[in-house]
Amino acid sequence: MTTSRVIQQTGWVLPARLQKQLEKHPLGRSLYVTEMAFSPETSPRGRIQPKGSPNYTLLYCTHGAGWYATGPAQLPLKANQFVLIPKKTPFSAGPDSRRPWRLYTIQFNGQLADEMFAYLSTGKKNTPRTIPPLVGRIAQFDDIHHHLDLMNNIENLLYANFRFYSFLGTFRLTVFNYMKKGADNIIEQSIHFMKQRLDANLTLADIAGEMRLSASHLSALFKEKTRYSPIQLYTSLRMQQASQQLRETKHTVKQIAQEMGYADAYTFSRTFKLVMGVSPKLFREKAWGK
């Protein structure tokens, strides 16, 4: 007796009638999943859409390797890489025969789909981006898939698509990751140092000295990882702390300025408005409902 090899291939497609419901729903029409699939290493099947899809396509490889093509040339897609395929773009994709991939595929559309595609598509068009693995990303995929399977309930569809926002957000989560070595760990240590000294009026030299780096090196790391300078981030942290005091205490603006290490209330108020968009006085009035 022979047994055939079981090929695990999980997928889901949004029925046309439910897509019409989402397109009319005020909370569902902004962004929604139209199709999703998981291809494990045991699956030899690829994907081909010779006429393209009316939806955007995200291909995310977590293990192994494969290829994709939006033209005559096949391009590699490796572990911890993703690529976004524009609407109506013919494409094909398949696993590497020696090191087959584990591939997660999602197609999406909606009123904000163009903006989401532009937000995630940094760099050259139709080229893969490498991202660090993130605990919880695949759990989100599975949760979305699970609730889409329960699609006869509009509540499940909405929940799945709300989670989809969070899932896509992880593909731009390139600031830094906790519990890593190297530059990311330096950023984390710097922020921890800043938070312990929000009232100290730290300078760039102070922070760089604590990290045993040159000021220029630390600034370059922050610009690369957070898109802010160390002092910009430090100032933002201080103003967040100040906003809590304005909301939770009856201290005067002058007292809070002194507690935050500012020489005078004018400098503090000007900085607060630059970061928070309103003066300390107006912020407190709004927080207290006056």
Sequence and secondary structure as in RCSB ss.txt:
>XXXX:A:sequence
MTTSRVIQQTGWVLPARLQKQLEKHPLGRSLYVTEMAFSPETSPRGRIQPKGSPNYTLLYCTHGAGWYATGPAQL
PLKANQFVLIPKKTPFSAGPDSRRPWRLYTIQFNGQLADEMFAYLSTGKKNTPRTIPPLVGRIAQFDDIHHHLDL
MNNIENLLYANFRFYSFLGTFRLTVFNYMKKGADNIIEQSIHFMKQRLDANLTLADIAGEMRLSASHLSALFKEK
TRYSPIQLYTSLRMQQASQQLRETKHTVKQIAQEMGYADAYTFSRTFKLVMGVSPKLFREKAWGK
>XXXX:A:secstr
         EEEE  HHHHHHHHHSTTTSSSEEEEEEEE TT    EEETT  SSEEEEEEEESEEEEESSSS E
EEETTEEEEE TT  EEEEE SSSB EEEEEEEESTTHHHHHHHH  SSTT  EE    TTHHHHHHHHHHHHHT
TTSHHHHHHHHHHHHHHHHGGG  S  TT  THHHHHHHHHHHHHTTTTS   HHHHHHHHTS HHHHHHHHHHH
HSS HHHHHHHHHHHHHHHHHHH    HHHHHHHTT S HHHHHHHHHHHHSS HHHHHHHHTT 
